């Protein structure tokens, strides 16, 4: 089954900001987040690393990963990092589709930025995505692109017209140059032409290529793919940065070096769809001058796709890349995916990630989707190299599948709410952030997902620890469980209408890192706080083993530190924020799954909430935000992970409960306090939006209890 492609385009046009544009599989806009461009911040760290790579002195995966992570950090500040993680998780892991990452840098204005070896990029370990090299990971294609270019239309092949490939070999007899090994690539192309004889034609091979013979084959044969194998360099014999290609002097069989400008001019008579430059430094850009590299010049000739090498490259590495590139093209893959697998083939070879080889191939693209070749006849041949998909795979949310045994108002109301833009009150000092919401049915199957945006206030707690407080708009909702909800407790009744004023709420439960920054404040308000109360997890995990009184002390100290009024939420405020306009048992739909929350998903039938499949039991907390989804307000981890303290005293039901969102305190000395949300120890039933529980306010041995906070307006 053909996979659909989503796009994440990164544009750097100045030294201050990074702008991202996202599209879904129908090429519909999916958001435009932005971040801080941090080149100057990382310059001192990256400079010696780049010198090591340029001098081919890399010796270990840790060195190459360090380069990749720093390059990634230059483009992705914390906000864009989270955005990319969310988008990758949505596209690759949830939708099971392919992700295109396109880098657009203004070479004219920022040549030193364009010249960086971005193909090294690696997602930092702190993102908790595992090891992801942007240039080699499957289900992702990394390429370079300029947004001001007009997208190239697919080359129209006539019925029965073959795809023509020209192979030009330049192997001058020069003692100063190494031998050129072209045989493996030639064999791969000959095999391709033999297997697809009705589709592919390998033109007569140009041995000892020179400008005249290349010019002739371009003008007369008009190849769709032009593949050059030979020598190249960025710095000429006079030590000037002028990209060059070595042809063979027909009179003496010696190297005849041709400047990038002269080489690119050869493509004026005919512009192939793909130009492959299998030559050392053919893809290297100058850090001081724009458009002096060979590939950069060829791209300016309006060539749709240019593939080149940005470092000196061994014959074995170049051949490994080219063979895999053509194999993927033969399987009908678009050119950027083929290049991605070519780089991956290098990484799977002897040098692995120990050297720069895997990051050497660069692809410059002007085509929108990578399917370069289009044919009039619609062949069903799976090996159709030129097939251009006219209909991408339809995703589940586009199918609008019927939901079985689902109350009409539940799912339909949920879809309407999640597709509606929030009206957020204007609060000075807040900034926008994006997030993903999802909807599942009673079988635990995802129906749809939506990108959304809201505002948050960021408090700097010190030592690089931030607290994100999300703006929660005011409104009215029905608190408690309805009769149609099915499984429910009597303490969730009667359902009643509550009006809530706007407030800010922490995006996640308070983490252990956030706790320590406030617990170490010397000025006690009411009591001492342990610096490390939790015995599970690390800095990004929710703080646990804290009593209700500990949480109150935390809020009081935070209020003193920041000048803002922080407290625990009332029970009504918590449920209002959790539901975020939904009426289903969970903010993501009719049931709960281990793909969306941390709870005891083991079942053996009796503990399933609806008709979802059996889940897992981790027996520990997960880092906050681990599941990369949020509710309609932008809050995470509301179902499971840890119970969350509320201000209210415990009451057995909602008889005579407040209707204005205020806390509900017992007139007696009731030291039992409400908790909400469920935990990693509870079954899904106890993680519902309306589910309630309680503990003594002074109880501290609570490895599954934490809290989140609000800020009043």
N, C-alpha and C positions, 0 to 999 in steps of 0.2 A: 504494500500500500504506500502511495506517495505521501511523504510528509510535507506539511505546510511550513512556510518560513515566516518568522517574526524578525523584526529589525530593531537594532539598538545602535543608533548613529551618534557618535561622539564628535562634536565640532569644537575646535580651538581656533578662535579668530583673533584673540588678544591675550595679553599676559595676566589678565585678571580672572576671567571666568571660563568655565567649561559648560557648553550647552549640549543637552542631549535631546534627540528626537526619537520617539518610539512609534512603531507601527505594528498592528496585529497581522494575522495571516491573510487578511483581505486588503492589506496596505491602507488600513484606516488609522488615523492618528490615535495614539495610545498614551499621550502625555509628553510634556517637554520639561523635565526637571533640569536644574542647573546646579553647579557647584563651583568651588574655588579652585583655580588653577594653581598648583603648588610647586611649580618648577623651581622657583628661587629657594623655597624652603628645603628642597631635596638636592639642590645643585652640589653642595659640598660632599654629600654622601655618594651621589651617582657618578661624579666625574672620575674618580680613580677606578670605579668598577667598569666604566665604559672603556677606559684605557686598557684595562686587562683584557676585555673582550676584543677590542680592536687589534691588540697585539697577539691574539690567539693564545693567551696564557691561562685561560680557564681550565681548571683541573677537576672540579667536583660539582655535583648537582646543587650543593648548598650555595656555591658561588653564583651559578646561573639563576637559581631561585631568588637570591638576594637582589640581583639586577631586576628580575621580573617583578618582584614585589614593589621595589622603589619606583619603577616606571608606572606601575598601576596606581600607586599612591599619588603620583604627580597629577594624574587625571581624575582620580576618584577621591574626593574628600569623604568624610564619614557619611554624609547624607547620600551622596551618589553611590557610595559603596553599598549602602543598604538598599538603594533603589535597584542597583544591578543584581544584587543577591535575590531580591524579590522577583525581578523579571526573569532571571535565569531559572529560578525555582518554578515559576508559573509555566514558562514555555517548555523547558526541557523535562522537568520532573513531573509536573502535573499534566500538561497538555500533550506530552510526548512528541513535541514538534522540534523543529530545527531553529536555531537562533543565529542570525547574522549580526556580527559586531563590525561596524564600519567606522574607520577613523578618518576624520576630515580635518586636516591642518593646513592653514594658509602658508604655503611654502614661500610665497613672494614676501610676505611680511615677517615670517618667523622661520627662516631656513634652519636655524640651529635646533628648533623643536621638531620640525619635519624630519630632520636627519637622525633623530634618535632611533635606536633599534627596537621599535615598539613590539616586534614579533616575539620578544622575550617575555612579554607581560604575563604575570602569574597572579591569580587572586590571592591576597594575603591570607595567612593561616587564621588570622583573627576573624575572618568572615564565616568560619565554620562550614565551608562548602567542600572541604577536602582539598585535594591537589587538582587545580585547574589551570593549565597553561592555555592562554587564549589562542595561541597559534597552532595547537595540536589536538585539543580535546575534541572527541567526536560530538556530533549534534550541535556543533558551533562552527562558524566560519568567520575568520578574521581577515579583513582586507582594508586597504587604504583607498579613500575616495575623496573627491572634491565636490561639494554640494553645488557649486556654481555651474558645473558642467551640465549640458543637456543630456539626459539619459540616452544611450545608444539603442536604437531599435534592433530587434533580432535580425540577423542576416537571413533574408528570404531565399531559401533553396527551392529551386523548381522541382517539379515531380521527376523522380529518377536522377536528379543531379547529385553527384557524390561530393562529400566533404573533402576538400583538397588540402593536403598537408605538405608543406615544403620544409625539407631538412637541409640546412646549409652548414657545412663543416669547414672550419678554418683551423688548420693544423700546420702553421709555418715551421720550417726547419730552422729553428733559431736556438742556439745553445743556451741563451738566457731564459728560455721559456720551457716549462714542463711539457710533457707529452699530453695530447688531448685524446681521452678515451671516449669514443663516440659509439663503439660497437653495441653496448647493451641497449642504448636508446634506439639505435637503428633497428636492432632486432625486435624491440618492443613495438615500434611503429610498423614494421613489416608484418608482425603477427596480427596487429590490430587491423591492418588493411586486408589481410588474408581472411580473418574471421568475419569481417564486415565488408566483404568485397562488393556488395551491392550498395553500400553506403559510404565507404571511405576509399579515397585514392591517395596513395603515397606518391607524390611527384618524384621524378628522377632526382636522385640526391646530388646536391652541389658539393663536390669535393674541391678542396683548395679554393674556398669561396673568396671572391673579391667584389668590389663595388659594381663592376660591370655585369658579372654573372647574376648577382643578387637583383640588380635593377631589371635585368632581362626576365628573370623568372617571375618577379612581382608584376611586371607589365603584361607578360604574355599568358602566364598560367593563372594569375589572380588567386593565389592560395587563400583559404579561409584561416589557416593556422600557419604561421611562419616560425620555425624553430631554429635558432642559431646556437651552435656549439663552438666554443673557442675561448680566447683569452680577452679579458677586459681589465680596466683599471680606472680609478678616479683621479689619481695624481699622475701627470705625464712626466716625461723624461727631464723636463725643466723644473720639476717640483711645483707645478701649478695645478690647481684643482680644475681640470678639464677632463671630463669623462671620455674614455676612448675604447674602441674595439679594434682588435688585431685581425686584419684580413691577411690574405696570402698575396704577396707581390708576384704576379704571374711571370715576371721576367727572371726572378732570382729565387723564388720559393721561400723568401724571407718574410718576416713580419712587416706588414704595412699598417701602421697605426692610424686610425681615422677618428677624428673628433666626434663627440656626440651629436653636434649640430649637423655635420656631414652625413653621419649614419642615419639620423632620423629623417633627413631630407629624402632618403631613398623611398620612403613610404608616401610620398606625395602622389605618385602615379596610381598606387593601389594601396588601400588600407585594409590589412587582414583583420579578422575578428579578434585573434589572439596573436600576440608576439611573445615568444618565449626566448629569453636571453640566458642561455646556459653558459655564462661567462663570469669570471671573478669580478666582483665589485660593480657589476652592471646595474645593480639596484641600489647602490650606495648613493646617498645624497650629500651635498656639501653643506657643512654647518655655517658657512660664511656667505655663500652665494646661492641664489635660487636658480633652478633649472640648468645646472651644469652637468648633472649626472646623466648617464646614457638612458636609463629607464625614464627619468623625468622628462627628457627631451622627446623620447618616443611617445610618451603619454600626451604631450602637447600636440602631437600630430593627429589628435582625435582617434587614436587607436582605442577600441572599447576595453580591451583587457591586455595588460602587460605583466608578465611574470619574469622576475629577475632575481639575481643573487647579490645581497648587499655586502658580503665579505668574500675573501678568497675561499674557494670551495674545492674540495678534492673531487677527483673523477668519480669515486665510488659514491660519495654523498650526492653529487649532481645526478648521477644515473639512478640512484635509489629514488630520488624525488620524481624524476621524469617518468620512470616506469609506472609508479603508483598514480601519478597525475593522469596519464593516458588510460590506465586501466579504469579509473573512476569515470573519466569522460565516456569510455566505451559502455559503461553501465548506465549511462544516461544522467549522470550527476552534473549539476551546474559547475562552472569553472572555479568558483571560489571554494566550493566543497572539495573539488578535485585537488586544489592547491593545499587545502587543510590536511587532507589525507596524505599528500606528498610530504608535508612537514612531519606528519605523524610517523610516516615510514622511516624517516631519518631518526626520529627519537626512539624508535623501536630497534634501531640498528646498533652497531658496536659502540658509537660515541654516546648514545642515549642522551641524557641531559647534562653530561659532564662537560661538554664543549659547546661552542656557539653554533654548531652545524644546523641544529633543528630550527634555529631562528634566522638562518641565512636567506631562505627564499622569501621574497616579498611579492605580493600581488596588488596591482593598482587596477581598480575596476571603474567602469563608467556605466555598466549595465545594471538595471534595477534589480533583477532577480537571479542573474547568473546563468540563466538558460539562454545561451547566446544564439543558438542556431534554430531556426524555425523552418519547417517544411510544409508545403502545400498539402501533401497527402497525409492523412491521419493514420499512421501505421500503428498497430498494436504490438509491434516487435519490442520486447523488453530490452533489447540491445540497441535501440534507436538512439544514436548519439545526438541527433538533432531535435528530438521530440521536445516540444514546448507545451507545458501543461496549460490547458485552457480553463481548468476548474481545479482549485485546490481542495484538499480534504476538508469536509465540513465538520466543524467541531461540535461538541455536544450542545453548547449553549446556542448555536445557530440552528440546530435541529428542532429545538423546542419540543423535546420528547414529552409525551404525556406522563404525568406522575400518578402512580397507582395508589389508591387509598390515602390520598393526601387531602386534607381540608382545603377547599378552594381559597379561602382567605389567607391561609398560612403561606404556601409557596408563592402564589401569585402576588400576594401582598409583599412578600419578601423580595421578589424580583423587582417589583415596582419601586420599593424603598431603596434597594441597592443601586438601581440605575438612575436615581434622582440625585441631583447635585445638592449638597448640604448648604443651608443658609447659615453662615457662621458669623457671630457677632464680631465687630471690629475691636481688637484689643491691641493697644500699642506694645511694640516689642516682640510680637509673635512673628513667626515665619512659616512658610508653607512646607509641607512634606507630602509625599505620595505613598499610597499603600494599596494592597490588593485585598478585596473581599471575595468570598466564594459562597455558593449555595449548593447544598447536597439534598438528595431526596431520602425517603425512609429506608432505602436500601444502601445508603452511604455513598451513592454514586454522585459525582459532581455534575450539576446541571449547568452551571455558569460561573464565571468569575468577572469581576469588574475592577478597573483601576479607579481610584478615587483620590481626592486631595483635600486636606484640611490644614488647620493652623495649629502651631504649638509654641509654647514659651520654653526656652532652654535655660535652665539654671546651671551655672558653673559651680560645682561643689568643691573644686580644687583637685590638683594632681591629675588633670585630664579626665575627671569623672563628671559626666553631665547627667542632668535630670530633665527629661522631656515631659512637659505638662501639656496635654492636649486640650484644646478648647471644646467644651461640651455645650452645645446650644440648649437653651431652656425649652420646655415643652410639657405636654400632658401625656400620660400613658396609663394603661391598666396594670396595676401591680398585683402579683400573685398568679396562680395557675388557673386556667379556664377549665370548664367541664370537658371540653373537646380535647384537652391535652392528654387525656388517658391516665397514665401512671402519674400520681402526685400524692403529696402528703396533705393531711388535714391542716397542718400549720401554715399552709400556703393560701388559706381561704379566710374570709371571702375575698374574691377579686374586687378591687376597688380603684377608682380613678384618683390619680395623684398629679399635682402640678409641681414642676421642678424649675427652679431658677438656673440661669447659666452658671457654669463653674469650669475650672480647669482640673483635669485628672491625670495622674501619672500614666504614661502609655503602657507600662508594665508594672507588675509588683516590684516593690523596692528591692534592689539587688544588694548583694553582700558588699560590693564596692561602694555603692551609695551609702549604705549603712555605716561603714567604717569612717567615711569622710565626716559624717555628722556625729557619730559616737565619740570621735576623738576630740570634739570641741570641749574645751576645758570647763566652760560655764554650764554647770548643771542647772536644770530648772526645777525638777522635782526629785530626780533619782539618778543613780549611776547607770551606765550602759556598758555591756560587754562589747569589746571591739570585734570579737569573732564568735558570735553565739552559735553559728551554724556548724554542723558536722557533715554536711553534704554539699558537693559541688564547689564551684570557684567564684570568681569575682562577678561573672555575669549570671550566676544562678540567683534565684530569690533568697533573701535572707529568711531564715527559719529559727525555731526555738526562741521566739520572742513573744512575750506576753502582750496583752492589750495595753497594759501600763507602759511597757517598753515602747510600743508604737506611739502612744500619746507623747512620751518624752521625746521621741525622734521628731515628731511634728513641731513640738514647742522649740526645740533647739534649731531646727531648720528655719522656723519663722524668725527667730532672733538673728540668725546668720544672714538671711536674705532680705528681711524687711517685708516679706509677703506673709499672709496669714494662711498657714497650712494646718490641716487636721485630717482625721479619718473621715470617710464618707458616711453619711447616714445610710441605713439599709435601703431606703427609697432611692437615694441618689445612686447607690451602687447598682440596683436592678435597672434603673432608668438608663444608666450609662452602658450597662451590659447589653440590654435589649437593643438600644440604638434604633428604636422605631419598629423592631420586629415583634411578631406575636408567636413565633414558633418556639418550641422548647429550648432551642439553642440559637444563638444569633446567626449561625450558618445553615440552619434548616431543621429538618424533622428528626435528626438523630445525631450521633457523635461517632467519630472514628479515630483510630490511632494515627491516622495521617494528619489530623487537625488538632489533636489535643493529647496531653499526657495524663492518662487515667488508667485504671485497671480494666483493660479491654478483654480480659479472659472471660469466657462465657459459659461454655458447655450448655448453651441454650437459655438458661434461666436469668442471666444477668444482662442479656442484650436489651437495649432500650427499645428498638424497633426491629427492622429487618436487616440491619447492617451486618457485615461479616465479623467474625471474631477478631479482636484486636490483640494487642500485646500488653505486657505489664513490665515496666522498666524498674520498678522498685526504687526510684530516685527522682529528684527534680531534673528538669531540663533547663538549659540557659533561657532567659527570657527572650521572647521573639523567635524561638527556635523553629516554629512552624511557618513563619514568613507570611502569615495572614493576619488580618485585623477585622474588627466589626465595622459597621458603617461610620462610627465616630473616629476610627483610627486606633482603637485600643486593642491590645494583644493579651493573650493568656488569661482570658476570663473564664474559660471552662477547664477545670483540672489544674494540674501542677501544684498549687498550694491554695488552701483555704485562705480567705482574706478577712481580717478583722473589720467590723463596722462599729460605729459609735453606739448603736442602740442596745438597750437591755433586751434580753430574750423574752418574747411573749409567745404563748402557745397558739395564737391565731391573730388575725387582723381585725378583730372586733374593736371598734373605737380607735383604730390607728389614725395617725395624722394624715391629712390629705394635701399638705403643702410642702412635702419633701423634707421636713425637719426630722431630727433624731427623735426617737421615742424612748424616753427613759422611765424606768419604774420609780414610783414614789417611795417604794420600800428600798432597803439596802440590798438590791439585787445585783450581785457581782457576776452574773452570768451574761456574757455578751454574744452578739450575733456574729456568725461567720458566713461568708458567701463564696460560691464558685466551685466547690469540690477540690479534690487534690489528686496526686498521683496514686494515692492509696484507695480512692473511692471508685465505685462503678459509675458508668455513664449517667445513670438515673439521678445520682446525687450531684451531678455537674450542671444540671439545667439552670437556665436563667432565673427561675423562680425558687430553686432549691435553697433551703435554709438549714443551718446547724448552729451549735453553740458550744462554748467552753467557759470555764471560770476565767475571769479577767486576769488573775495573777498566775495562770498556768504557763510555764515556760518550756516544759519538755514536750514540745510540739514540733516534731521534725517535718510536719506536713502543713504547718500554718505560717503564713506571712501576712503581708498587707500592702495595699496601695493607698495613695493619699490624694486629697483634693486641695485646691487653692480657691478660696472664696473670692468673688468679684465685688 
